[in-house]
Amino acid sequence: MSVKYCNLEYWSARYLTEVQGGAYDWYLDYTDLKEALEPHLPEDKAAEILYIGCGLSTLGIELAKDERTAITCVDWAQKATEAMTSLATEHGVKLTCQTADVTTMELTAATHTCIIDKGLFDAHLTGDQGTKGAGVLAPLHNALALGGKLIIISHTDRTSMLQESPLSWQIDVSPVEAKSRTGRTYYLHALTKVDPPPPEEPEAVEEK
Ligand SMILES: C[S@@+](CC[C@H](N)C(=O)[O-])C[C@H]1O[C@@H](n2cnc3c(N)ncnc32)[C@H](O)[C@@H]1O
């Protein structure tokens, strides 16, 4: 991904024309993703799912068709969220669409149970100055309740980068093949927010 993908101006300009083509999914569509995604979704179908960097993707719509009743789609490009609102109406499903930058948007701390990203983290990393995605990871970690999940779908296995994060996560990664499309393999990272490890005890000094 080139560095332009981390700029709002780039996406706003791109969606000016791209919205005319209707829905479009990067990497994987729901058909390919469903089996790997489902075990990480909340058992309660009424639980909120926040889909960040939704673009023109059908993922939120397909989840709503699967009777998930509280999907919020967020993107910083207004054209994308406007198009997502129209797509939801066309498909006869209810979605909440919000225009916001996920690195700065107000999210109530420690309340969210499921946040999904497909491509936003990759886009952000194209302009990341060596912080290993902290600008995205830190606010989302803060927003999640303990046991809540951030699901990152990426073109690259990000496990080693995520393991270096100082945030307390349990990380599970599964490769997912885009069977119905390119045949390429993508990576679903399920990051579960866990308690931070207890502070290390200072080593006891043996008395002589
Ligand atoms: C690679 S596209 C993926 C779109 C969609 N998730 C999909 O799978 O087709 C990345 C999306 O993330 C959005 N995005 C990038 N950085 C963002 C940020 N900081 N806040 C909100 N949206 C962002 C872009 O506008 C773009 O729609």
The ligand as an SDF file (V2000), in Angstrom:
LIG
                    3D

 27 29  0  0  0  0  0  0  0  0999 V2000
   -8.3940    0.0100    2.3420 C   0  0  0  0  0  0  0  0  0  0  0  0
   -9.9090    0.8550    2.5770 S   0  0  0  0  0  0  0  0  0  0  0  0
  -10.9230   -0.4770    3.1730 C   0  0  0  0  0  0  0  0  0  0  0  0
  -12.3980   -0.1860    3.0690 C   0  0  0  0  0  0  0  0  0  0  0  0
  -13.3030   -1.3130    3.5790 C   0  0  0  0  0  0  0  0  0  0  0  0
  -13.0540   -1.6130    4.9660 N   0  0  0  0  0  0  0  0  0  0  0  0
  -13.1660   -2.5650    2.7840 C   0  0  0  0  0  0  0  0  0  0  0  0
  -12.7640   -3.5920    3.3230 O   0  0  0  0  0  0  0  0  0  0  0  0
  -13.4980   -2.5540    1.6020 O   0  0  0  0  0  0  0  0  0  0  0  0
   -9.5570    1.7620    4.0980 C   0  0  0  0  0  0  0  0  0  0  0  0
  -10.7000    2.6220    4.5800 C   0  0  0  0  0  0  0  0  0  0  0  0
  -10.3400    3.1750    5.8440 O   0  0  0  0  0  0  0  0  0  0  0  0
  -10.7440    4.5250    5.9040 C   0  0  0  0  0  0  0  0  0  0  0  0
   -9.8590    5.1700    6.8870 N   0  0  0  0  0  0  0  0  0  0  0  0
   -8.5080    5.2400    6.8570 C   0  0  0  0  0  0  0  0  0  0  0  0
   -8.0520    5.8510    7.9580 N   0  0  0  0  0  0  0  0  0  0  0  0
   -9.1400    6.1770    8.7130 C   0  0  0  0  0  0  0  0  0  0  0  0
   -9.3100    6.8070    9.9690 C   0  0  0  0  0  0  0  0  0  0  0  0
   -8.2590    7.2560   10.6670 N   0  0  0  0  0  0  0  0  0  0  0  0
  -10.5640    6.9580   10.4540 N   0  0  0  0  0  0  0  0  0  0  0  0
  -11.6370    6.4990    9.7380 C   0  0  0  0  0  0  0  0  0  0  0  0
  -11.5260    5.9120    8.5370 N   0  0  0  0  0  0  0  0  0  0  0  0
  -10.2990    5.7380    8.0360 C   0  0  0  0  0  0  0  0  0  0  0  0
  -10.5900    5.0420    4.4750 C   0  0  0  0  0  0  0  0  0  0  0  0
  -11.3690    6.1900    4.2280 O   0  0  0  0  0  0  0  0  0  0  0  0
  -11.0280    3.8070    3.6780 C   0  0  0  0  0  0  0  0  0  0  0  0
  -12.4150    3.8440    3.4640 O   0  0  0  0  0  0  0  0  0  0  0  0
  1  2  1  0
  2  3  1  0
  2 10  1  0
  3  4  1  0
  4  5  1  0
  5  6  1  0
  5  7  1  0
  7  8  2  0
  7  9  1  0
 10 11  1  0
 11 12  1  0
 11 26  1  0
 12 13  1  0
 13 14  1  0
 13 24  1  0
 14 15  1  0
 14 23  1  0
 15 16  2  0
 16 17  1  0
 17 18  1  0
 17 23  2  0
 18 19  1  0
 18 20  2  0
 20 21  1  0
 21 22  2  0
 22 23  1  0
 24 25  1  0
 24 26  1  0
 26 27  1  0
M  CHG  2   2   1   9  -1
M  END
$$$$
